[in-house]
Protein backbone atom coordinates (compact mmCIF):
# COMPACT_ATOMS: atom_id res chain seq x y z
CA UNK A 1 0.00 0.00 0.00
CA UNK A 2 1.44 3.37 -0.99
CA UNK A 3 1.06 6.44 1.18
CA UNK A 4 1.50 10.10 0.32
CA UNK A 5 4.24 12.28 1.70
CA UNK A 6 3.13 13.55 5.09
CA UNK A 7 4.35 17.11 5.72
CA UNK A 8 2.28 17.75 8.85
CA UNK A 9 4.02 18.19 12.20
CA UNK A 10 3.58 15.10 14.42
CA UNK A 11 1.35 17.01 16.87
CA UNK A 12 -1.17 17.83 14.12
CA UNK A 13 -4.19 15.51 14.14
CA UNK A 14 -4.47 13.08 11.19
CA UNK A 15 -7.78 14.58 10.02
CA UNK A 16 -6.32 18.10 9.83
CA UNK A 17 -5.78 19.06 6.18
CA UNK A 18 -2.20 20.15 6.85
CA UNK A 19 -0.61 23.26 5.46
CA UNK A 20 -2.62 25.22 2.92
CA UNK A 21 0.34 25.26 0.59
CA UNK A 22 3.65 23.60 0.00
CA UNK A 23 6.64 25.91 0.17
CA UNK A 24 7.61 27.10 -3.33
CA UNK A 25 10.94 25.27 -3.07
CA UNK A 26 9.14 21.90 -2.98
CA UNK A 27 7.30 22.52 -6.24
CA UNK A 28 9.64 22.48 -9.21
CA UNK A 29 8.97 25.06 -11.93
CA UNK A 30 10.21 22.74 -14.66
CA UNK A 31 9.24 19.13 -15.32
CA UNK A 32 11.54 16.72 -13.53
CA UNK A 33 13.20 13.87 -15.44
CA UNK A 34 12.25 10.79 -13.43
CA UNK A 35 14.48 8.53 -15.51
CA UNK A 36 17.62 10.33 -14.35
CA UNK A 37 19.06 9.18 -11.02
CA UNK A 38 19.41 11.81 -8.31
CA UNK A 39 21.45 11.83 -5.11
CA UNK A 40 21.65 13.87 -1.95
CA UNK A 41 24.97 14.21 -0.19
CA UNK A 42 26.78 15.80 2.73
CA UNK A 43 28.21 19.22 1.93
CA UNK A 44 31.99 18.69 1.52
CA UNK A 45 32.69 21.95 3.37
CA UNK A 46 30.94 20.60 6.45
CA UNK A 47 32.91 17.34 6.26
CA UNK A 48 36.24 19.17 5.98
CA UNK A 49 35.27 21.44 8.87
CA UNK A 50 34.72 18.36 11.03
CA UNK A 51 38.12 17.02 9.95
CA UNK A 52 39.75 20.36 10.86
CA UNK A 53 38.02 20.24 14.25
CA UNK A 54 39.38 16.74 14.85
CA UNK A 55 42.89 17.96 13.99
CA UNK A 56 42.51 20.93 16.35
CA UNK A 57 41.42 18.61 19.18
CA UNK A 58 44.42 16.36 18.50
CA UNK A 59 46.83 19.33 18.59
CA UNK A 60 45.30 20.57 21.83
CA UNK A 61 45.61 17.07 23.30
CA UNK A 62 49.32 17.06 22.49
CA UNK A 63 49.83 20.57 23.86
CA UNK A 64 47.82 20.16 27.07
CA UNK A 65 48.29 16.45 27.63
CA UNK A 66 51.65 16.80 29.35
CA UNK A 67 50.18 18.73 32.25
CA UNK A 68 46.64 17.38 32.56
CA UNK A 69 45.76 13.72 31.98
CA UNK A 70 42.03 14.45 32.12
CA UNK A 71 42.32 17.06 29.37
CA UNK A 72 44.44 14.65 27.33
CA UNK A 73 41.76 11.96 27.56
CA UNK A 74 38.83 14.24 26.75
CA UNK A 75 40.57 16.00 23.86
CA UNK A 76 41.87 12.73 22.41
CA UNK A 77 38.39 11.22 22.67
CA UNK A 78 36.90 14.29 20.95
CA UNK A 79 39.52 14.07 18.20
CA UNK A 80 38.78 10.39 17.58
CA UNK A 81 34.98 10.79 17.56
CA UNK A 82 35.01 13.90 15.38
CA UNK A 83 37.60 12.26 13.12
CA UNK A 84 35.38 9.19 12.65
CA UNK A 85 32.37 11.36 11.84
CA UNK A 86 34.44 13.38 9.35
CA UNK A 87 35.81 10.17 7.80
CA UNK A 88 32.29 8.84 7.27
CA UNK A 89 31.22 12.11 5.66
CA UNK A 90 34.23 12.03 3.33
CA UNK A 91 34.12 8.28 2.52
CA UNK A 92 30.34 8.01 2.07
CA UNK A 93 29.11 11.50 1.15
CA UNK A 94 25.98 10.27 -0.64
CA UNK A 95 23.31 9.56 1.98
CA UNK A 96 20.29 8.98 -0.28
CA UNK A 97 20.18 8.22 -4.00
CA UNK A 98 17.06 7.50 -6.04
CA UNK A 99 16.36 6.13 -9.48
CA UNK A 100 13.38 4.45 -11.17
CA UNK A 101 14.24 1.07 -9.56
CA UNK A 102 14.41 2.23 -5.96
CA UNK A 103 16.29 4.21 -3.35
CA UNK A 104 19.81 3.56 -2.05
CA UNK A 105 20.50 4.67 1.52
CA UNK A 106 23.66 4.93 3.58
CA UNK A 107 23.70 2.49 6.49
CA UNK A 108 26.14 1.96 9.32
CA UNK A 109 29.57 3.52 9.01
CA UNK A 110 30.17 3.02 5.29
CA UNK A 111 27.46 0.62 4.11
CA UNK A 112 24.73 1.03 1.55
CA UNK A 113 21.38 -0.64 1.01
CA UNK A 114 19.26 -0.55 -2.14
CA UNK A 115 15.53 -0.63 -1.43
CA UNK A 116 13.06 -1.24 -4.22
CA UNK A 117 10.14 1.19 -4.39
CA UNK A 118 7.68 -1.63 -3.64
CA UNK A 119 9.37 -2.07 -0.24
CA UNK A 120 9.02 1.61 0.74
CA UNK A 121 5.85 2.00 2.79
CA UNK A 122 6.09 5.74 3.49
CA UNK A 123 8.19 8.82 2.90
CA UNK A 124 7.63 11.43 5.60
CA UNK A 125 9.11 14.63 6.91
CA UNK A 126 9.11 14.72 10.69
CA UNK A 127 9.21 18.28 11.95
CA UNK A 128 9.70 19.18 15.58
CA UNK A 129 10.30 22.44 17.38
CA UNK A 130 12.07 22.52 20.71
CA UNK A 131 13.64 25.42 22.56
CA UNK A 132 13.01 27.67 19.58
CA UNK A 133 14.86 25.42 17.15
CA UNK A 134 12.99 23.76 14.27
CA UNK A 135 14.28 20.35 13.26
CA UNK A 136 13.29 18.31 10.22
CA UNK A 137 14.11 14.69 9.46
CA UNK A 138 13.41 12.74 6.31
CA UNK A 139 11.93 9.34 7.20
CA UNK A 140 12.04 6.40 4.81
CA UNK A 141 9.86 3.65 6.25
CA UNK A 142 10.20 0.12 4.87
CA UNK A 143 8.01 -1.50 7.51
CA UNK A 144 11.00 -3.32 8.99
CA UNK A 145 13.30 -0.32 9.31
CA UNK A 146 13.07 3.45 9.35
CA UNK A 147 15.93 5.44 7.86
CA UNK A 148 16.33 9.01 9.15
CA UNK A 149 18.30 11.81 7.50
CA UNK A 150 18.61 15.48 8.40
CA UNK A 151 19.07 18.48 6.14
CA UNK A 152 22.81 18.63 6.85
CA UNK A 153 23.21 15.04 5.67
CA UNK A 154 21.12 15.57 2.57
CA UNK A 155 22.42 18.98 1.57
CA UNK A 156 18.82 19.99 0.73
CA UNK A 157 15.57 20.71 2.58
CA UNK A 158 13.89 17.50 3.71
CA UNK A 159 10.55 18.52 2.13
CA UNK A 160 12.19 18.85 -1.31
CA UNK A 161 13.86 15.45 -0.99
CA UNK A 162 10.61 13.83 0.19
CA UNK A 163 8.65 15.35 -2.70
CA UNK A 164 11.19 14.08 -5.24
CA UNK A 165 11.31 10.60 -3.69
CA UNK A 166 7.51 10.47 -3.73
CA UNK A 167 7.56 11.33 -7.46
CA UNK A 168 9.82 8.35 -8.12
CA UNK A 169 7.75 6.08 -5.86
CA UNK A 170 4.35 6.96 -7.37
CA UNK A 171 5.72 6.60 -10.89
CA UNK A 172 7.08 3.13 -10.14
CA UNK A 173 3.71 2.06 -8.68
CA UNK A 174 1.81 3.15 -11.80
HELIX and SHEET records of a PDB file:
HELIX    1   1 UNK A   24  UNK A   26  5                                   3    
HELIX    2   2 UNK A   44  UNK A   64  1                                  21    
HELIX    3   3 UNK A   69  UNK A   91  1                                  23    
HELIX    4   4 UNK A  117  UNK A  119  5                                   3    
HELIX    5   5 UNK A  151  UNK A  154  1                                   4    
HELIX    6   6 UNK A  158  UNK A  173  1                                  16    
SHEET    1   A 4 UNK A  38  UNK A  41  0                                        
SHEET    2   A 4 UNK A  94  UNK A  99 -1                                        
SHEET    3   A 4 UNK A 102  UNK A 107 -1                                        
SHEET    4   A 4 UNK A 111  UNK A 116 -1                                        
SHEET    1   B 3 UNK A 122  UNK A 130  0                                        
SHEET    2   B 3 UNK A 133  UNK A 141 -1                                        
SHEET    3   B 3 UNK A 146  UNK A 150 -1                                        
END                                                                             
